[in-house]
Amino acid sequence: MDSKLTLKLDKEIIEQAKSYAKEHQVSLSKLIENYLQFIVSKKSEAAEISPLVESLTGVIYMEKEDYKKDYSDFLAEKYS
């Protein structure tokens, strides 16, 4: 169900957004709706951890200094 929304925005931004929408053959309302949908879905995706990732948590143990030394050795060899 569609609902009306009133926004207060800078005139220049509105004109630029209208131009962008026209170039992409989409209404300004649809453009804003798509953006809002994107940020809402992105937020919910970031909060969820899949069961596979959850099951892999803690599978590999590395001491903090080991990977730093390995990476330093790799860079030294690469650039020497």
N, CA, C and O atoms as a MOPAC input file, in Angstrom:
PM7 MOZYME 1SCF
protein

 N      0.84400 1    -1.16300 1     0.00000 1
 C      0.00000 1     0.00000 1     0.00000 1
 C      0.89400 1     1.23200 1     0.00000 1
 O      1.79000 1     1.35200 1     0.83600 1
 N      0.65900 1     2.13100 1    -0.91700 1
 C      1.42700 1     3.36400 1    -1.01000 1
 C      0.87300 1     4.40500 1    -0.05900 1
 O     -0.33300 1     4.48200 1     0.17300 1
 N      1.77300 1     5.20300 1     0.48500 1
 C      1.41000 1     6.30700 1     1.36500 1
 C      2.15800 1     7.54600 1     0.92100 1
 O      3.23000 1     7.46100 1     0.32000 1
 N      1.58900 1     8.68300 1     1.21900 1
 C      2.21300 1     9.94300 1     0.85100 1
 C      3.21100 1    10.34700 1     1.92600 1
 O      2.96100 1    10.15000 1     3.11500 1
 N      4.35400 1    10.91700 1     1.50700 1
 C      5.39600 1    11.35800 1     2.41800 1
 C      5.84100 1    12.75000 1     1.98900 1
 O      6.12200 1    12.97700 1     0.81200 1
 N      5.90600 1    13.66400 1     2.91700 1
 C      6.35900 1    15.01500 1     2.62600 1
 C      7.76600 1    15.18700 1     3.18300 1
 O      8.02200 1    14.89700 1     4.35200 1
 N      8.67400 1    15.66100 1     2.33800 1
 C     10.05900 1    15.86500 1     2.73900 1
 C     10.45700 1    17.32100 1     2.52600 1
 O      9.97600 1    17.96600 1     1.59500 1
 N     11.32200 1    17.83300 1     3.37200 1
 C     11.89500 1    19.15500 1     3.18000 1
 C     13.35200 1    18.95300 1     2.81400 1
 O     14.14400 1    18.45400 1     3.61400 1
 N     13.70200 1    19.35000 1     1.58300 1
 C     15.06100 1    19.17900 1     1.08800 1
 C     15.53100 1    20.46100 1     0.41900 1
 O     14.72200 1    21.30000 1     0.02200 1
 N     16.82600 1    20.60400 1     0.30100 1
 C     17.42000 1    21.73000 1    -0.39400 1
 C     16.96300 1    21.73300 1    -1.86400 1
 O     16.94300 1    20.68700 1    -2.51200 1
 N     16.60000 1    22.90800 1    -2.37900 1
 C     16.08800 1    23.00600 1    -3.75600 1
 C     17.06900 1    22.45400 1    -4.77600 1
 O     16.67200 1    21.76800 1    -5.71800 1
 N     18.33700 1    22.75000 1    -4.59100 1
 C     19.35100 1    22.29100 1    -5.53700 1
 C     19.42400 1    20.76800 1    -5.56000 1
 O     19.55400 1    20.16000 1    -6.62300 1
 N     19.34000 1    20.16600 1    -4.39900 1
 C     19.34900 1    18.69700 1    -4.30700 1
 C     18.13500 1    18.12000 1    -5.02000 1
 O     18.24400 1    17.13000 1    -5.74300 1
 N     16.99100 1    18.73500 1    -4.81500 1
 C     15.76500 1    18.26400 1    -5.46700 1
 C     15.92200 1    18.31200 1    -6.98100 1
 O     15.57300 1    17.35500 1    -7.67300 1
 N     16.44900 1    19.42900 1    -7.50400 1
 C     16.62100 1    19.56500 1    -8.95700 1
 C     17.61400 1    18.53200 1    -9.49400 1
 O     17.39300 1    17.94100 1   -10.55200 1
 N     18.68700 1    18.32400 1    -8.77100 1
 C     19.67300 1    17.32500 1    -9.20200 1
 C     19.07300 1    15.91700 1    -9.16400 1
 O     19.32300 1    15.10400 1   -10.05400 1
 N     18.29400 1    15.64200 1    -8.14600 1
 C     17.65600 1    14.32400 1    -8.02200 1
 C     16.64000 1    14.11400 1    -9.13500 1
 O     16.54600 1    13.02000 1    -9.69200 1
 N     15.88000 1    15.15300 1    -9.46200 1
 C     14.91700 1    15.05800 1   -10.56700 1
 C     15.63700 1    14.78100 1   -11.87500 1
 O     15.19300 1    13.95700 1   -12.67400 1
 N     16.74200 1    15.46600 1   -12.09000 1
 C     17.52700 1    15.26400 1   -13.30700 1
 C     18.05700 1    13.83000 1   -13.37000 1
 O     17.99600 1    13.18000 1   -14.41400 1
 N     18.57400 1    13.35300 1   -12.25000 1
 C     19.09000 1    11.98400 1   -12.18000 1
 C     17.98000 1    10.97400 1   -12.47100 1
 O     18.17100 1    10.02800 1   -13.23600 1
 N     16.83200 1    11.18500 1   -11.85700 1
 C     15.69400 1    10.28400 1   -12.05400 1
 C     15.26100 1    10.26700 1   -13.50700 1
 O     14.96600 1     9.20900 1   -14.06400 1
 N     15.22200 1    11.44400 1   -14.12000 1
 C     14.81200 1    11.53800 1   -15.52100 1
 C     15.80000 1    10.79600 1   -16.42400 1
 O     15.39700 1    10.06400 1   -17.32800 1
 N     17.09400 1    10.99200 1   -16.17100 1
 C     18.13500 1    10.31100 1   -16.96200 1
 C     18.02100 1     8.79200 1   -16.85100 1
 O     18.32900 1     8.06900 1   -17.79900 1
 N     17.58400 1     8.31900 1   -15.70200 1
 C     17.47700 1     6.87800 1   -15.47600 1
 C     16.05200 1     6.35100 1   -15.66800 1
 O     15.74800 1     5.20400 1   -15.34200 1
 N     15.19900 1     7.20600 1   -16.19900 1
 C     13.82100 1     6.85200 1   -16.54400 1
 C     13.07500 1     6.20700 1   -15.36600 1
 O     12.46400 1     5.14500 1   -15.48900 1
 N     13.15300 1     6.89300 1   -14.22700 1
 C     12.45800 1     6.43300 1   -13.02800 1
 C     11.89000 1     7.66700 1   -12.32600 1
 O     12.46500 1     8.75300 1   -12.39900 1
 N     10.78400 1     7.49300 1   -11.66200 1
 C     10.20600 1     8.63000 1   -10.94500 1
 C     11.03900 1     8.93500 1    -9.70900 1
 O     11.72000 1     8.05900 1    -9.17500 1
 N     10.98100 1    10.16900 1    -9.26700 1
 C     11.70500 1    10.55700 1    -8.06400 1
 C     11.19300 1     9.76900 1    -6.85300 1
 O     11.97300 1     9.38100 1    -5.98300 1
 N      9.89400 1     9.54000 1    -6.80500 1
 C      9.32300 1     8.74900 1    -5.70800 1
 C      9.89600 1     7.33600 1    -5.69100 1
 O     10.25400 1     6.81500 1    -4.63500 1
 N      9.98000 1     6.72400 1    -6.86600 1
 C     10.50200 1     5.35900 1    -6.95400 1
 C     11.98800 1     5.33000 1    -6.59900 1
 O     12.46200 1     4.38900 1    -5.96200 1
 N     12.71000 1     6.35200 1    -7.00800 1
 C     14.13000 1     6.45100 1    -6.69500 1
 C     14.34600 1     6.49400 1    -5.17800 1
 O     15.20200 1     5.78800 1    -4.64600 1
 N     13.57400 1     7.31500 1    -4.50100 1
 C     13.67200 1     7.42700 1    -3.04800 1
 C     13.21600 1     6.13500 1    -2.37700 1
 O     13.82800 1     5.68700 1    -1.40700 1
 N     12.15000 1     5.54200 1    -2.88600 1
 C     11.67400 1     4.27300 1    -2.32700 1
 C     12.74200 1     3.19600 1    -2.45100 1
 O     12.97500 1     2.44400 1    -1.50500 1
 N     13.39400 1     3.11300 1    -3.61100 1
 C     14.44600 1     2.11600 1    -3.81700 1
 C     15.60800 1     2.33600 1    -2.85700 1
 O     16.16000 1     1.38200 1    -2.30800 1
 N     15.97600 1     3.60000 1    -2.65700 1
 C     17.06900 1     3.90300 1    -1.74100 1
 C     16.71000 1     3.48700 1    -0.31200 1
 O     17.50500 1     2.84800 1     0.37700 1
 N     15.51600 1     3.85400 1     0.11900 1
 C     15.09200 1     3.49900 1     1.47400 1
 C     15.01900 1     1.98700 1     1.65300 1
 O     15.40200 1     1.46400 1     2.70000 1
 N     14.53400 1     1.29300 1     0.64700 1
 C     14.47200 1    -0.17200 1     0.69700 1
 C     15.87700 1    -0.76200 1     0.81500 1
 O     16.10200 1    -1.71900 1     1.55600 1
 N     16.81100 1    -0.17800 1     0.07600 1
 C     18.19800 1    -0.64500 1     0.11000 1
 C     18.78900 1    -0.50300 1     1.50800 1
 O     19.38000 1    -1.45100 1     2.02500 1
 N     18.63700 1     0.66900 1     2.12700 1
 C     19.26100 1     0.85800 1     3.43600 1
 C     18.57000 1     0.03400 1     4.51400 1
 O     19.22000 1    -0.40800 1     5.46100 1
 N     17.27600 1    -0.17800 1     4.38700 1
 C     16.56700 1    -1.00200 1     5.36800 1
 C     16.99400 1    -2.46300 1     5.23600 1
 O     17.24900 1    -3.12100 1     6.24400 1
 N     17.07400 1    -2.97700 1     4.02000 1
 C     17.44600 1    -4.37900 1     3.82900 1
 C     18.91300 1    -4.59700 1     4.16200 1
 O     19.26600 1    -5.65400 1     4.68300 1
 N     19.77200 1    -3.63600 1     3.87800 1
 C     21.19200 1    -3.75800 1     4.18000 1
 C     21.40800 1    -3.83200 1     5.68200 1
 O     22.24600 1    -4.60300 1     6.15000 1
 N     20.67000 1    -3.05100 1     6.43300 1
 C     20.78300 1    -3.06400 1     7.89100 1
 C     20.39400 1    -4.43500 1     8.44300 1
 O     21.07300 1    -4.96500 1     9.32100 1
 N     19.31500 1    -5.00300 1     7.93700 1
 C     18.87100 1    -6.29900 1     8.45000 1
 C     19.81200 1    -7.41400 1     8.02500 1
 O     19.98800 1    -8.38200 1     8.76400 1
 N     20.42300 1    -7.29900 1     6.84600 1
 C     21.37200 1    -8.30900 1     6.39600 1
 C     22.62000 1    -8.30400 1     7.25600 1
 O     23.16000 1    -9.36000 1     7.58800 1
 N     23.07700 1    -7.11700 1     7.61600 1
 C     24.29600 1    -7.01300 1     8.41100 1
 C     24.10500 1    -7.60300 1     9.80700 1
 O     25.06000 1    -8.10700 1    10.39900 1
 N     22.90400 1    -7.54800 1    10.32900 1
 C     22.65300 1    -8.01900 1    11.68100 1
 C     22.54700 1    -9.53900 1    11.75300 1
 O     22.76500 1   -10.12300 1    12.81400 1
 N     22.21600 1   -10.18300 1    10.63800 1
 C     22.01800 1   -11.62800 1    10.63900 1
 C     23.32000 1   -12.35500 1    10.31000 1
 O     24.06400 1   -11.94700 1     9.41800 1
 N     23.58300 1   -13.43000 1    11.03800 1
 C     24.73100 1   -14.28000 1    10.75400 1
 C     24.18300 1   -15.63500 1    10.34700 1
 O     23.38800 1   -16.24500 1    11.06300 1
 N     24.62700 1   -16.09700 1     9.17300 1
 C     24.09500 1   -17.35900 1     8.67500 1
 C     24.55300 1   -18.51800 1     9.56400 1
 O     25.58500 1   -18.42300 1    10.22800 1
 N     23.79000 1   -19.60300 1     9.57800 1
 C     24.17200 1   -20.77700 1    10.37900 1
 C     25.54600 1   -21.32900 1     9.99100 1
 O     26.28200 1   -21.81300 1    10.85000 1
 N     25.89500 1   -21.26000 1     8.69800 1
 C     27.19800 1   -21.75200 1     8.24900 1
 C     28.31800 1   -20.93600 1     8.87600 1
 O     29.28000 1   -21.49600 1     9.40200 1
 N     28.19700 1   -19.62200 1     8.82100 1
 C     29.22500 1   -18.75800 1     9.40100 1
 C     29.30100 1   -18.97600 1    10.91100 1
 O     30.38800 1   -19.03500 1    11.48600 1
 N     28.15800 1   -19.09100 1    11.53200 1
 C     28.11400 1   -19.34000 1    12.97900 1
 C     28.84000 1   -20.63400 1    13.32500 1
 O     29.55700 1   -20.69300 1    14.32400 1
 N     28.66100 1   -21.68000 1    12.50200 1
 C     29.29700 1   -22.96700 1    12.79000 1
 C     30.80800 1   -22.91600 1    12.58100 1
 O     31.53900 1   -23.71300 1    13.17000 1
 N     31.28000 1   -21.99700 1    11.75700 1
 C     32.71100 1   -21.89000 1    11.48900 1
 C     33.44600 1   -20.99600 1    12.48100 1
 O     34.67700 1   -20.97000 1    12.49500 1
 N     32.72400 1   -20.28200 1    13.28900 1
 C     33.34400 1   -19.38300 1    14.25000 1
 C     34.24400 1   -20.15700 1    15.19900 1
 O     33.80700 1   -21.10800 1    15.84800 1
 N     35.51600 1   -19.73900 1    15.27400 1
 C     36.46600 1   -20.36700 1    16.17800 1
 C     37.10700 1   -21.63100 1    15.65400 1
 O     37.82400 1   -22.29900 1    16.39900 1
 N     36.87700 1   -21.99000 1    14.38900 1
 C     37.45000 1   -23.21700 1    13.83000 1
 C     38.96500 1   -23.09000 1    13.68900 1
 O     39.69600 1   -24.04600 1    13.95000 1
 N     39.43000 1   -21.93200 1    13.28500 1
 C     40.86800 1   -21.72400 1    13.08900 1
 C     41.39800 1   -20.84900 1    14.21700 1
 O     40.82600 1   -19.80800 1    14.54000 1
 N     42.49400 1   -21.29000 1    14.80400 1
 C     43.11700 1   -20.49500 1    15.85200 1
 C     44.47900 1   -20.03800 1    15.36100 1
 O     45.29500 1   -20.85000 1    14.92800 1
 N     44.72000 1   -18.74300 1    15.42900 1
 C     46.02200 1   -18.19400 1    15.06500 1
 C     46.44000 1   -17.22100 1    16.15100 1
 O     45.64600 1   -16.40800 1    16.62400 1
 N     47.70000 1   -17.32100 1    16.53500 1
 C     48.20100 1   -16.32400 1    17.45600 1
 C     48.33200 1   -15.01100 1    16.70300 1
 O     48.65600 1   -14.99100 1    15.51600 1
 N     48.08100 1   -13.94000 1    17.39100 1
 C     48.04600 1   -12.64100 1    16.73500 1
 C     49.34700 1   -12.30500 1    16.00300 1
 O     49.28900 1   -11.74000 1    14.91100 1
 N     50.46600 1   -12.61500 1    16.53700 1
 C     51.74300 1   -12.23300 1    15.94200 1
 C     52.12100 1   -13.11700 1    14.74800 1
 O     52.88200 1   -12.67300 1    13.88900 1
 N     51.61700 1   -14.34600 1    14.66800 1
 C     51.99400 1   -15.25400 1    13.58600 1
 C     51.66600 1   -14.68400 1    12.21900 1
 O     52.52900 1   -14.67700 1    11.34100 1
 N     50.46400 1   -14.21200 1    12.01300 1
 C     50.08500 1   -13.73800 1    10.69500 1
 C     50.81300 1   -12.44200 1    10.34300 1
 O     51.07800 1   -12.19200 1     9.16700 1
 N     51.13700 1   -11.62200 1    11.32900 1
 C     51.87600 1   -10.38700 1    11.05100 1
 C     53.28200 1   -10.70300 1    10.55000 1
 O     53.75900 1   -10.08500 1     9.59900 1
 N     53.94100 1   -11.66100 1    11.18700 1
 C     55.28800 1   -12.04400 1    10.76800 1
 C     55.24800 1   -12.67500 1     9.37600 1
 O     56.08300 1   -12.36100 1     8.52700 1
 N     54.29000 1   -13.55500 1     9.14200 1
 C     54.16400 1   -14.18300 1     7.82800 1
 C     53.94000 1   -13.13700 1     6.74200 1
 O     54.53300 1   -13.21400 1     5.66600 1
 N     53.09000 1   -12.16700 1     7.02500 1
 C     52.80800 1   -11.12300 1     6.03600 1
 C     54.04300 1   -10.25100 1     5.81000 1
 O     54.33300 1    -9.87900 1     4.67300 1
 N     54.76200 1    -9.92600 1     6.86200 1
 C     55.99100 1    -9.14500 1     6.72700 1
 C     57.02600 1    -9.89300 1     5.88800 1
 O     57.68400 1    -9.30700 1     5.02800 1
 N     57.15800 1   -11.18900 1     6.14700 1
 C     58.08800 1   -12.01800 1     5.35900 1
 C     57.66500 1   -12.03900 1     3.88600 1
 O     58.51000 1   -11.94400 1     2.99500 1
 N     56.37900 1   -12.16200 1     3.63700 1
 C     55.87000 1   -12.16900 1     2.26600 1
 C     56.20500 1   -10.86700 1     1.55600 1
 O     56.68900 1   -10.87900 1     0.42400 1
 N     55.94700 1    -9.74200 1     2.22000 1
 C     56.23400 1    -8.43600 1     1.61400 1
 C     57.74200 1    -8.23700 1     1.38800 1
 O     58.15200 1    -7.70400 1     0.35700 1
 N     58.54700 1    -8.66000 1     2.34200 1
 C     60.00200 1    -8.52900 1     2.19400 1
 C     60.48600 1    -9.30800 1     0.98900 1
 O     61.31700 1    -8.81900 1     0.22400 1
 N     59.97200 1   -10.52000 1     0.81300 1
 C     60.36900 1   -11.34900 1    -0.33700 1
 C     59.85900 1   -10.75800 1    -1.64300 1
 O     60.56500 1   -10.76500 1    -2.65200 1
 N     58.64900 1   -10.25400 1    -1.62200 1
 C     58.02800 1    -9.70500 1    -2.82500 1
 C     58.78500 1    -8.48300 1    -3.33300 1
 O     58.98200 1    -8.33900 1    -4.54000 1
 N     59.20700 1    -7.61100 1    -2.44200 1
 C     59.82400 1    -6.35200 1    -2.84800 1
 C     61.34300 1    -6.35300 1    -2.75500 1
 O     61.95900 1    -5.28900 1    -2.83000 1
 N     61.95900 1    -7.51300 1    -2.59500 1
 C     63.42900 1    -7.53400 1    -2.55700 1
 C     63.99800 1    -8.04900 1    -3.85500 1
 O     65.21700 1    -8.13600 1    -4.00300 1

